[in-house]
Amino acid sequence: MRLMGFLNIQTQNVRTGVIEAVFHSKSHEEGKKLGAPLIQWVPAETGIPCEVIMPDATTARGIAEDTCKQLKPNDIIQFERFGFVRVDSIEWRLSAYFAHR
């Protein structure tokens, strides 16, 4: 896998909530050559829980970057590799509505 903007890793063990991996290589070109999937990531112990309400009323959940704590209701932002969202509220989590890709 390629951790976007960082490095390539090789998974060793995957279980619920935990992925153990080792360093593979640094270059983006090496990740492309291997066909490594791109993973948008947030460092451990950072971020804010996030939920995005989709057009079909389902909810996508994840972790947003710490800088998202500074957003305000009605701000429109782009989540990389996901799409544009409109911020609804920020309390203990970021809640937003999906706008478009």
N, C-alpha and C positions, 0 to 999 in steps of 0.2 A: 504494500500500500504506500501511497505517497501522501504524507501530511502536508497539505498545501502550504507553500512558502517556507518549508522547513527541511524535511529529509524523507528518505524512503525507509520503511521498516518491513520486517518479515515476521508474521505472527507465529507464535510458538504454541499458545494455548488460548482458547476462547471459551468463556463460561459466562453465565448471566451477570451483566454489569461489569465484567473485567475482561480485558484483552491483554495478554502478555506478549510482548514483541521484543525483537532485538534490532539494532541498527543494521541496515543493509548498505545504504550508500547515501551520498549527499546530493548529487546532481539531479536536477529535474529531467535532463535528457536521459539519464539511466532509468528513471521511473517510467518515462514514455516508452523507451525501448522494451522494457519488461511488460508493458501494458498494465502497469499498476493502477488500480482505481484511486481517484483523487478523493481525499477525505478532508472536509472542512473540520477543523478541530479547535478546541478551547483548552488552554492549560488547566490541569487539575487544580482544584481549590479556587477557581475563578469562575466568573460568569454569573448569569442570572437565569433561573428557570424561565422558559418561554413556551407559550402556546399560541398557535395560529389557527384561527377558525377558517376553514376552507369553504369554497362556494357551495359544496354539498352538505354543509353543516357538520362535517367531521372535524376533528381537532388533530393537528400535527404538534407534537411536543418535542422539546429539545432544550439546549442550553445556548443562550445568546452571550456575546462578548460583554465584558464589564462596561465598556463605553456606552452600551445600550441603556444603562441606568440613568443616563443624562437626557434621554429622550422625553418628549412630552406628548400627551394625547393629540392625535391627528397628524403627528409627524409621519411622513412617508419615507420608508427606507428600503434598501435592497439587501436581502439576505443572499449572499453569494451562493450560486448553484441551487437556489430555491425559488426566488422571485421577489416581487415587491409586496410590501405589507403596509397597512396603515395602523399605527399604534392606537390602541383603545385605552389601555391603562398600564401604569407601572406601580406596583405595590411590592409585594414579596416576589412577584413574577411579572414578566412582560407579557401582556395580552395584546394580540393584534389580529387584524382581519387580512386575509390574502387578497391582493389586488390583481396582479397578473404576473406572467413570467417575463 
